[in-house]
């Protein structure tokens, strides 16, 4: 084998892809050939750098995912709060309009009026709660489908 052939083995040697026999011959040649030994050192340095780059890349990806998920959580959290507040406000407003009509009517007793007020407020909160739950599980299911 000529020097040129050993140079072809360098990558395989560093990646641990050579047979025992090839490794032995390669090491033997490097020990006796200054030219190849020098080139092999350069090759090792180059490989150390490329390995480092290969390690940095997945880490960047992890950070990207990390910040992406935090952003999603904040976005969703704000979305939920706005939706809940808006939903409760709209329902309470609608409820109060209805109560106003009943309260104005003197033929209804106070107990009935208070009962209706509580009923409408309770319904408003329950409606938003159920809606939120439904949407939450729907989102979760959809997310799981994407992951699969
Ligand atoms: Zn050589």
Backbone and ligand atoms as CSV (ligand in chain L), in Angstrom:
chain,resi,resn,atom,element,x,y,z
A,1,UNK,N,N,0.837,-1.216,0.000
A,1,UNK,CA,C,0.000,0.000,0.000
A,1,UNK,C,C,0.862,1.252,0.000
A,2,UNK,N,N,0.421,2.252,-0.744
A,2,UNK,CA,C,1.144,3.524,-0.794
A,2,UNK,C,C,0.565,4.507,0.229
A,3,UNK,N,N,1.277,5.609,0.442
A,3,UNK,CA,C,0.802,6.644,1.367
A,3,UNK,C,C,-0.622,7.083,1.033
A,4,UNK,N,N,-0.884,7.234,-0.243
A,4,UNK,CA,C,-2.201,7.659,-0.709
A,4,UNK,C,C,-3.309,6.747,-0.180
A,5,UNK,N,N,-3.030,5.453,-0.154
A,5,UNK,CA,C,-4.022,4.474,0.315
A,5,UNK,C,C,-4.273,4.623,1.814
A,6,UNK,N,N,-3.206,4.947,2.562
A,6,UNK,CA,C,-3.372,5.117,4.018
A,6,UNK,C,C,-4.177,6.368,4.336
A,7,UNK,N,N,-4.029,7.368,3.480
A,7,UNK,CA,C,-4.810,8.594,3.681
A,7,UNK,C,C,-6.310,8.319,3.549
A,8,UNK,N,N,-6.619,7.388,2.679
A,8,UNK,CA,C,-8.022,7.006,2.521
A,8,UNK,C,C,-8.556,6.293,3.761
A,9,UNK,N,N,-7.651,5.687,4.514
A,9,UNK,CA,C,-8.058,4.936,5.712
A,9,UNK,C,C,-8.239,5.820,6.951
A,10,UNK,N,N,-7.733,7.057,6.856
A,10,UNK,CA,C,-7.748,7.929,8.039
A,10,UNK,C,C,-9.151,8.142,8.610
A,11,UNK,N,N,-10.088,8.483,7.752
A,11,UNK,CA,C,-11.461,8.731,8.206
A,11,UNK,C,C,-12.054,7.483,8.837
A,12,UNK,N,N,-11.833,6.367,8.156
A,12,UNK,CA,C,-12.342,5.096,8.676
A,12,UNK,C,C,-11.733,4.741,10.017
A,13,UNK,N,N,-10.446,5.059,10.172
A,13,UNK,CA,C,-9.756,4.782,11.432
A,13,UNK,C,C,-10.366,5.605,12.574
A,14,UNK,N,N,-10.587,6.881,12.317
A,14,UNK,CA,C,-11.142,7.769,13.352
A,14,UNK,C,C,-12.600,7.440,13.664
A,15,UNK,N,N,-13.314,6.960,12.682
A,15,UNK,CA,C,-14.716,6.586,12.895
A,15,UNK,C,C,-14.855,5.151,13.404
A,16,UNK,N,N,-13.701,4.491,13.590
A,16,UNK,CA,C,-13.694,3.133,14.133
A,16,UNK,C,C,-14.412,2.151,13.194
A,17,UNK,N,N,-14.154,2.315,11.910
A,17,UNK,CA,C,-14.834,1.481,10.923
A,17,UNK,C,C,-13.895,0.467,10.259
A,18,UNK,N,N,-12.634,0.448,10.677
A,18,UNK,CA,C,-11.666,-0.462,10.050
A,18,UNK,C,C,-11.643,-1.819,10.749
A,19,UNK,N,N,-11.214,-2.825,9.982
A,19,UNK,CA,C,-11.040,-4.151,10.579
A,19,UNK,C,C,-9.766,-4.148,11.424
A,20,UNK,N,N,-9.627,-5.146,12.278
A,20,UNK,CA,C,-8.433,-5.249,13.129
A,20,UNK,C,C,-7.163,-5.231,12.292
A,21,UNK,N,N,-7.224,-5.934,11.189
A,21,UNK,CA,C,-6.050,-6.035,10.308
A,21,UNK,C,C,-5.716,-4.678,9.686
A,22,UNK,N,N,-6.755,-3.968,9.220
A,22,UNK,CA,C,-6.562,-2.642,8.621
A,22,UNK,C,C,-5.994,-1.662,9.648
A,23,UNK,N,N,-6.539,-1.730,10.850
A,23,UNK,CA,C,-6.078,-0.849,11.935
A,23,UNK,C,C,-4.591,-1.079,12.216
A,24,UNK,N,N,-4.232,-2.343,12.294
A,24,UNK,CA,C,-2.843,-2.702,12.576
A,24,UNK,C,C,-1.902,-2.172,11.511
A,25,UNK,N,N,-2.304,-2.345,10.253
A,25,UNK,CA,C,-1.456,-1.893,9.144
A,25,UNK,C,C,-1.365,-0.366,9.132
A,26,UNK,N,N,-2.479,0.266,9.418
A,26,UNK,CA,C,-2.526,1.738,9.437
A,26,UNK,C,C,-1.601,2.290,10.517
A,27,UNK,N,N,-1.732,1.750,11.739
A,27,UNK,CA,C,-0.901,2.210,12.861
A,27,UNK,C,C,0.590,1.991,12.577
A,28,UNK,N,N,0.865,0.863,11.955
A,28,UNK,CA,C,2.246,0.525,11.617
A,28,UNK,C,C,2.833,1.550,10.654
A,29,UNK,N,N,1.996,1.911,9.639
A,29,UNK,CA,C,2.470,2.869,8.634
A,29,UNK,C,C,2.653,4.263,9.248
A,30,UNK,N,N,1.705,4.699,10.079
A,30,UNK,CA,C,1.769,6.017,10.725
A,30,UNK,C,C,3.035,6.115,11.585
A,31,UNK,N,N,3.364,5.016,12.275
A,31,UNK,CA,C,4.547,4.994,13.155
A,31,UNK,C,C,5.838,5.169,12.364
A,32,UNK,N,N,5.810,4.713,11.104
A,32,UNK,CA,C,7.043,4.746,10.321
A,32,UNK,C,C,7.083,5.839,9.267
A,33,UNK,N,N,5.992,6.563,9.083
A,33,UNK,CA,C,5.925,7.567,8.006
A,33,UNK,C,C,5.536,8.917,8.567
A,34,UNK,N,N,6.519,9.806,8.669
A,34,UNK,CA,C,6.299,11.137,9.231
A,34,UNK,C,C,5.268,11.943,8.474
A,35,UNK,N,N,5.275,11.810,7.167
A,35,UNK,CA,C,4.345,12.566,6.319
A,35,UNK,C,C,2.898,12.220,6.651
A,36,UNK,N,N,2.626,10.909,6.722
A,36,UNK,CA,C,1.263,10.455,7.016
A,36,UNK,C,C,0.886,10.761,8.460
A,37,UNK,N,N,1.868,10.642,9.370
A,37,UNK,CA,C,1.600,10.915,10.783
A,37,UNK,C,C,1.174,12.365,10.964
A,38,UNK,N,N,1.864,13.276,10.249
A,38,UNK,CA,C,1.535,14.690,10.330
A,38,UNK,C,C,0.123,14.953,9.804
A,39,UNK,N,N,-0.158,14.317,8.675
A,39,UNK,CA,C,-1.479,14.521,8.085
A,39,UNK,C,C,-2.577,13.934,8.970
A,40,UNK,N,N,-2.231,12.809,9.603
A,40,UNK,CA,C,-3.196,12.158,10.485
A,40,UNK,C,C,-3.530,13.059,11.688
A,41,UNK,N,N,-2.502,13.767,12.208
A,41,UNK,CA,C,-2.725,14.699,13.323
A,41,UNK,C,C,-3.687,15.815,12.911
A,42,UNK,N,N,-3.458,16.340,11.699
A,42,UNK,CA,C,-4.340,17.392,11.174
A,42,UNK,C,C,-5.762,16.880,11.039
A,43,UNK,N,N,-5.833,15.661,10.593
A,43,UNK,CA,C,-7.127,15.020,10.365
A,43,UNK,C,C,-7.881,14.852,11.686
A,44,UNK,N,N,-7.128,14.473,12.713
A,44,UNK,CA,C,-7.729,14.292,14.045
A,44,UNK,C,C,-8.288,15.608,14.574
A,45,UNK,N,N,-7.508,16.698,14.362
A,45,UNK,CA,C,-7.952,18.026,14.809
A,45,UNK,C,C,-9.240,18.421,14.089
A,46,UNK,N,N,-9.236,18.171,12.791
A,46,UNK,CA,C,-10.401,18.509,11.971
A,46,UNK,C,C,-11.633,17.741,12.443
A,47,UNK,N,N,-11.407,16.481,12.775
A,47,UNK,CA,C,-12.521,15.648,13.208
A,47,UNK,C,C,-13.054,16.112,14.562
A,48,UNK,N,N,-12.147,16.538,15.449
A,48,UNK,CA,C,-12.568,17.043,16.759
A,48,UNK,C,C,-13.467,18.264,16.593
A,49,UNK,N,N,-13.104,19.122,15.616
A,49,UNK,CA,C,-13.900,20.331,15.368
A,49,UNK,C,C,-15.277,19.967,14.799
A,50,UNK,N,N,-15.272,19.060,13.820
A,50,UNK,CA,C,-16.570,18.688,13.222
A,50,UNK,C,C,-17.460,17.955,14.225
A,51,UNK,N,N,-16.856,17.184,15.123
A,51,UNK,CA,C,-17.637,16.519,16.174
A,51,UNK,C,C,-18.276,17.542,17.098
A,52,UNK,N,N,-17.516,18.579,17.410
A,52,UNK,CA,C,-18.021,19.637,18.278
A,52,UNK,C,C,-19.205,20.331,17.629
A,53,UNK,N,N,-19.077,20.617,16.354
A,53,UNK,CA,C,-20.158,21.270,15.617
A,53,UNK,C,C,-21.403,20.374,15.619
A,54,UNK,N,N,-21.181,19.086,15.423
A,54,UNK,CA,C,-22.299,18.143,15.407
A,54,UNK,C,C,-22.993,18.075,16.761
A,55,UNK,N,N,-22.228,18.337,17.831
A,55,UNK,CA,C,-22.828,18.318,19.163
A,55,UNK,C,C,-23.579,19.607,19.474
A,56,UNK,N,N,-23.095,20.709,18.887
A,56,UNK,CA,C,-23.718,21.999,19.154
A,56,UNK,C,C,-25.078,22.088,18.476
A,57,UNK,N,N,-25.183,21.524,17.311
A,57,UNK,CA,C,-26.422,21.663,16.539
A,57,UNK,C,C,-27.681,21.132,17.243
A,58,UNK,N,N,-27.663,19.892,17.766
A,58,UNK,CA,C,-28.883,19.423,18.433
A,58,UNK,C,C,-29.235,20.236,19.675
A,59,UNK,N,N,-28.185,20.816,20.304
A,59,UNK,CA,C,-28.432,21.644,21.482
A,59,UNK,C,C,-29.207,22.901,21.095
A,60,UNK,N,N,-28.797,23.499,19.969
A,60,UNK,CA,C,-29.525,24.668,19.484
A,60,UNK,C,C,-30.974,24.323,19.208
A,61,UNK,N,N,-31.167,23.132,18.669
A,61,UNK,CA,C,-32.523,22.682,18.350
A,61,UNK,C,C,-33.353,22.555,19.637
A,62,UNK,N,N,-32.711,22.052,20.686
A,62,UNK,CA,C,-33.403,21.902,21.970
A,62,UNK,C,C,-33.828,23.251,22.523
A,63,UNK,N,N,-32.909,24.220,22.414
A,63,UNK,CA,C,-33.239,25.565,22.888
A,63,UNK,C,C,-34.380,26.161,22.097
A,64,UNK,N,N,-34.354,25.923,20.804
A,64,UNK,CA,C,-35.421,26.427,19.942
A,64,UNK,C,C,-36.771,25.844,20.370
A,65,UNK,N,N,-36.774,24.515,20.601
A,65,UNK,CA,C,-38.000,23.843,21.038
A,65,UNK,C,C,-38.455,24.372,22.383
A,66,UNK,N,N,-37.451,24.597,23.263
A,66,UNK,CA,C,-37.754,25.069,24.607
A,66,UNK,C,C,-38.446,26.424,24.571
A,67,UNK,N,N,-37.854,27.359,23.861
A,67,UNK,CA,C,-38.449,28.693,23.779
A,67,UNK,C,C,-39.751,28.666,23.004
A,68,UNK,N,N,-39.806,27.782,21.998
A,68,UNK,CA,C,-41.049,27.642,21.233
A,68,UNK,C,C,-42.190,27.194,22.120
A,69,UNK,N,N,-41.914,26.239,23.009
A,69,UNK,CA,C,-42.981,25.720,23.861
A,69,UNK,C,C,-43.390,26.754,24.901
A,70,UNK,N,N,-42.427,27.530,25.393
A,70,UNK,CA,C,-42.755,28.581,26.369
A,70,UNK,C,C,-43.620,29.642,25.703
A,71,UNK,N,N,-43.252,29.990,24.480
A,71,UNK,CA,C,-44.048,30.979,23.753
A,71,UNK,C,C,-45.469,30.470,23.550
A,72,UNK,N,N,-45.582,29.187,23.160
A,72,UNK,CA,C,-46.901,28.588,22.956
A,72,UNK,C,C,-47.732,28.624,24.228
A,73,UNK,N,N,-47.073,28.314,25.344
A,73,UNK,CA,C,-47.786,28.275,26.619
A,73,UNK,C,C,-48.303,29.667,26.988
A,74,UNK,N,N,-47.441,30.688,26.787
A,74,UNK,CA,C,-47.848,32.054,27.109
A,74,UNK,C,C,-48.997,32.471,26.201
A,75,UNK,N,N,-48.835,32.171,24.912
A,75,UNK,CA,C,-49.850,32.532,23.927
A,75,UNK,C,C,-51.186,31.892,24.275
A,76,UNK,N,N,-51.155,30.595,24.598
A,76,UNK,CA,C,-52.372,29.876,24.949
A,76,UNK,C,C,-52.971,30.403,26.237
A,77,UNK,N,N,-52.078,30.658,27.221
A,77,UNK,CA,C,-52.552,31.163,28.508
A,77,UNK,C,C,-53.294,32.476,28.334
A,78,UNK,N,N,-52.704,33.384,27.554
A,78,UNK,CA,C,-53.330,34.679,27.318
A,78,UNK,C,C,-54.640,34.486,26.562
A,79,UNK,N,N,-54.619,33.579,25.608
A,79,UNK,CA,C,-55.825,33.271,24.830
A,79,UNK,C,C,-56.964,32.797,25.719
A,80,UNK,N,N,-56.620,31.871,26.614
A,80,UNK,CA,C,-57.649,31.330,27.530
A,80,UNK,C,C,-58.219,32.411,28.429
A,81,UNK,N,N,-57.341,33.238,28.992
A,81,UNK,CA,C,-57.802,34.270,29.927
A,81,UNK,C,C,-58.737,35.242,29.210
A,82,UNK,N,N,-58.327,35.700,28.036
A,82,UNK,CA,C,-59.153,36.642,27.277
A,82,UNK,C,C,-60.504,36.034,26.937
A,83,UNK,N,N,-60.460,34.766,26.491
A,83,UNK,CA,C,-61.697,34.090,26.088
A,83,UNK,C,C,-62.631,33.905,27.277
A,84,UNK,N,N,-62.065,33.494,28.412
A,84,UNK,CA,C,-62.881,33.260,29.604
A,84,UNK,C,C,-63.524,34.546,30.089
A,85,UNK,N,N,-62.695,35.592,30.183
A,85,UNK,CA,C,-63.210,36.869,30.679
A,85,UNK,C,C,-64.288,37.395,29.735
A,86,UNK,N,N,-64.003,37.335,28.441
A,86,UNK,CA,C,-64.969,37.825,27.462
A,86,UNK,C,C,-66.263,37.011,27.518
A,87,UNK,N,N,-66.113,35.679,27.631
A,87,UNK,CA,C,-67.289,34.807,27.687
A,87,UNK,C,C,-68.150,35.104,28.897
A,88,UNK,N,N,-67.502,35.238,30.063
A,88,UNK,CA,C,-68.259,35.504,31.298
A,88,UNK,C,C,-68.923,36.875,31.212
A,89,UNK,N,N,-68.189,37.859,30.708
A,89,UNK,CA,C,-68.747,39.213,30.609
A,89,UNK,C,C,-69.971,39.239,29.703
A,90,UNK,N,N,-69.875,38.570,28.557
A,90,UNK,CA,C,-70.996,38.560,27.614
A,90,UNK,C,C,-72.221,37.879,28.212
A,91,UNK,N,N,-71.996,36.737,28.866
A,91,UNK,CA,C,-73.106,36.001,29.446
A,91,UNK,C,C,-73.735,36.760,30.618
A,92,UNK,N,N,-72.889,37.381,31.437
A,92,UNK,CA,C,-73.409,38.141,32.576
A,92,UNK,C,C,-74.186,39.359,32.071
A,93,UNK,N,N,-73.635,39.988,31.027
A,93,UNK,CA,C,-74.333,41.145,30.449
A,93,UNK,C,C,-75.717,40.708,29.960
A,94,UNK,N,N,-75.742,39.604,29.221
A,94,UNK,CA,C,-77.019,39.060,28.725
A,94,UNK,C,C,-77.939,38.713,29.884
A,95,UNK,N,N,-77.369,38.124,30.924
A,95,UNK,CA,C,-78.150,37.740,32.097
A,95,UNK,C,C,-78.735,38.957,32.801
A,96,UNK,N,N,-77.906,39.993,32.923
A,96,UNK,CA,C,-78.377,41.193,33.611
A,96,UNK,C,C,-79.492,41.886,32.828
A,97,UNK,N,N,-79.379,41.839,31.519
A,97,UNK,CA,C,-80.437,42.430,30.682
A,97,UNK,C,C,-81.766,41.726,30.978
A,98,UNK,N,N,-81.675,40.401,31.096
A,98,UNK,CA,C,-82.866,39.602,31.367
A,98,UNK,C,C,-83.395,39.900,32.770
A,99,UNK,N,N,-82.449,39.971,33.733
A,99,UNK,CA,C,-82.826,40.239,35.133
A,99,UNK,C,C,-83.477,41.626,35.245
A,100,UNK,N,N,-82.902,42.566,34.516
A,100,UNK,CA,C,-83.428,43.926,34.531
A,100,UNK,C,C,-84.924,43.928,34.184
A,101,UNK,N,N,-85.243,43.137,33.182
A,101,UNK,CA,C,-86.636,43.037,32.741
A,101,UNK,C,C,-87.509,42.500,33.868
A,102,UNK,N,N,-86.969,41.444,34.539
A,102,UNK,CA,C,-87.739,40.794,35.606
A,102,UNK,C,C,-87.866,41.709,36.827
A,103,UNK,N,N,-86.721,42.361,37.182
A,103,UNK,CA,C,-86.694,43.235,38.363
A,103,UNK,C,C,-87.671,44.407,38.187
A,104,UNK,N,N,-87.719,44.920,36.962
A,104,UNK,CA,C,-88.608,46.064,36.685
A,104,UNK,C,C,-90.077,45.692,36.891
A,105,UNK,N,N,-90.354,44.408,36.707
A,105,UNK,CA,C,-91.728,43.947,36.825
A,105,UNK,C,C,-92.073,43.771,38.316
A,106,UNK,N,N,-92.943,44.587,38.881
A,106,UNK,CA,C,-93.233,44.521,40.325
A,106,UNK,C,C,-94.022,43.273,40.757
A,107,UNK,N,N,-94.493,42.498,39.808
A,107,UNK,CA,C,-95.294,41.334,40.178
A,107,UNK,C,C,-94.442,40.156,40.687
A,108,UNK,N,N,-93.087,40.235,40.470
A,108,UNK,CA,C,-92.204,39.157,40.945
A,108,UNK,C,C,-91.684,39.452,42.349
A,109,UNK,N,N,-91.579,38.415,43.174
A,109,UNK,CA,C,-91.078,38.608,44.542
A,109,UNK,C,C,-89.534,38.641,44.558
A,110,UNK,N,N,-88.978,39.197,45.605
A,110,UNK,CA,C,-87.520,39.366,45.739
A,110,UNK,C,C,-86.783,38.019,45.673
A,111,UNK,N,N,-87.303,37.027,46.309
A,111,UNK,CA,C,-86.637,35.711,46.328
A,111,UNK,C,C,-86.447,35.179,44.910
A,112,UNK,N,N,-87.487,35.332,44.121
A,112,UNK,CA,C,-87.412,34.863,42.727
A,112,UNK,C,C,-86.342,35.640,41.959
A,113,UNK,N,N,-86.299,36.921,42.217
A,113,UNK,CA,C,-85.323,37.774,41.524
A,113,UNK,C,C,-83.891,37.355,41.875
A,114,UNK,N,N,-83.634,37.143,43.159
A,114,UNK,CA,C,-82.289,36.731,43.607
A,114,UNK,C,C,-81.942,35.339,43.075
A,115,UNK,N,N,-82.945,34.486,43.077
A,115,UNK,CA,C,-82.740,33.117,42.566
A,115,UNK,C,C,-82.327,33.139,41.102
A,116,UNK,N,N,-83.002,33.943,40.340
A,116,UNK,CA,C,-82.705,34.065,38.904
A,116,UNK,C,C,-81.302,34.625,38.674
A,117,UNK,N,N,-80.947,35.603,39.491
A,117,UNK,CA,C,-79.611,36.217,39.385
A,117,UNK,C,C,-78.528,35.154,39.594
A,118,UNK,N,N,-78.706,34.364,40.654
A,118,UNK,CA,C,-77.737,33.297,40.956
A,118,UNK,C,C,-77.702,32.264,39.860
A,119,UNK,N,N,-78.845,31.887,39.353
A,119,UNK,CA,C,-78.956,30.873,38.304
A,119,UNK,C,C,-78.213,31.301,37.035
A,120,UNK,N,N,-78.426,32.528,36.641
A,120,UNK,CA,C,-77.797,33.014,35.397
A,120,UNK,C,C,-76.280,33.146,35.568
A,121,UNK,N,N,-75.857,33.650,36.711
A,121,UNK,CA,C,-74.417,33.781,36.970
A,121,UNK,C,C,-73.764,32.396,36.991
A,122,UNK,N,N,-74.414,31.438,37.649
A,122,UNK,CA,C,-73.898,30.062,37.713
A,122,UNK,C,C,-73.815,29.439,36.342
A,123,UNK,N,N,-74.843,29.611,35.542
A,123,UNK,CA,C,-74.862,29.066,34.178
A,123,UNK,C,C,-73.743,29.658,33.332
A,124,UNK,N,N,-73.537,30.959,33.484
A,124,UNK,CA,C,-72.483,31.639,32.718
A,124,UNK,C,C,-71.123,31.030,33.037
A,125,UNK,N,N,-70.852,30.830,34.326
A,125,UNK,CA,C,-69.554,30.286,34.735
A,125,UNK,C,C,-69.414,28.840,34.268
A,126,UNK,N,N,-70.476,28.056,34.416
A,126,UNK,CA,C,-70.430,26.656,33.996
A,126,UNK,C,C,-70.230,26.516,32.491
A,127,UNK,N,N,-70.920,27.347,31.754
A,127,UNK,CA,C,-70.807,27.302,30.291
A,127,UNK,C,C,-69.366,27.543,29.850
A,128,UNK,N,N,-68.749,28.556,30.400
A,128,UNK,CA,C,-67.361,28.889,30.043
A,128,UNK,C,C,-66.433,27.754,30.474
A,129,UNK,N,N,-66.694,27.211,31.661
A,129,UNK,CA,C,-65.858,26.132,32.185
A,129,UNK,C,C,-65.890,24.901,31.283
A,130,UNK,N,N,-67.096,24.510,30.876
A,130,UNK,CA,C,-67.261,23.333,30.007
A,130,UNK,C,C,-66.629,23.590,28.639
A,131,UNK,N,N,-66.856,24.771,28.132
A,131,UNK,CA,C,-66.289,25.141,26.825
A,131,UNK,C,C,-64.771,25.059,26.856
A,132,UNK,N,N,-64.210,25.586,27.923
A,132,UNK,CA,C,-62.749,25.552,28.080
A,132,UNK,C,C,-62.229,24.130,28.120
A,133,UNK,N,N,-62.929,23.291,28.879
A,133,UNK,CA,C,-62.523,21.897,29.020
A,133,UNK,C,C,-62.565,21.187,27.664
A,134,UNK,N,N,-63.645,21.382,26.943
A,134,UNK,CA,C,-63.805,20.756,25.630
A,134,UNK,C,C,-62.677,21.163,24.678
A,135,UNK,N,N,-62.442,22.451,24.628
A,135,UNK,CA,C,-61.406,22.977,23.735
A,135,UNK,C,C,-60.021,22.487,24.149
A,136,UNK,N,N,-59.831,22.376,25.446
A,136,UNK,CA,C,-58.537,21.918,25.958
A,136,UNK,C,C,-58.260,20.489,25.508
A,137,UNK,N,N,-59.238,19.603,25.662
A,137,UNK,CA,C,-59.036,18.212,25.274
A,137,UNK,C,C,-58.982,18.049,23.756
A,138,UNK,N,N,-59.739,18.867,23.080
A,138,UNK,CA,C,-59.686,18.824,21.619
A,138,UNK,C,C,-58.284,19.195,21.135
A,139,UNK,N,N,-57.725,20.221,21.722
A,139,UNK,CA,C,-56.364,20.662,21.368
A,139,UNK,C,C,-55.344,19.574,21.678
A,140,UNK,N,N,-55.501,18.957,22.840
A,140,UNK,CA,C,-54.591,17.891,23.261
A,140,UNK,C,C,-54.629,16.716,22.279
A,141,UNK,N,N,-55.831,16.329,21.889
A,141,UNK,CA,C,-55.995,15.215,20.945
A,141,UNK,C,C,-55.338,15.543,19.610
A,142,UNK,N,N,-55.548,16.745,19.175
A,142,UNK,CA,C,-55.002,17.147,17.891
A,142,UNK,C,C,-53.482,17.155,17.945
A,143,UNK,N,N,-52.969,17.616,19.066
A,143,UNK,CA,C,-51.505,17.677,19.252
A,143,UNK,C,C,-50.931,16.272,19.222
A,144,UNK,N,N,-51.607,15.321,19.866
A,144,UNK,CA,C,-51.142,13.950,19.914
A,144,UNK,C,C,-51.106,13.343,18.497
A,145,UNK,N,N,-52.072,13.696,17.684
A,145,UNK,CA,C,-52.103,13.189,16.303
A,145,UNK,C,C,-50.896,13.657,15.507
A,146,UNK,N,N,-50.503,14.882,15.734
A,146,UNK,CA,C,-49.360,15.438,15.007
A,146,UNK,C,C,-48.079,14.719,15.423
A,147,UNK,N,N,-47.983,14.470,16.752
A,147,UNK,CA,C,-46.790,13.824,17.283
A,147,UNK,C,C,-46.610,12.398,16.761
A,148,UNK,N,N,-47.729,11.725,16.488
A,148,UNK,CA,C,-47.698,10.308,16.149
A,148,UNK,C,C,-46.956,10.017,14.856
L,1,ZN,ZN,ZN,2.849,7.468,4.487
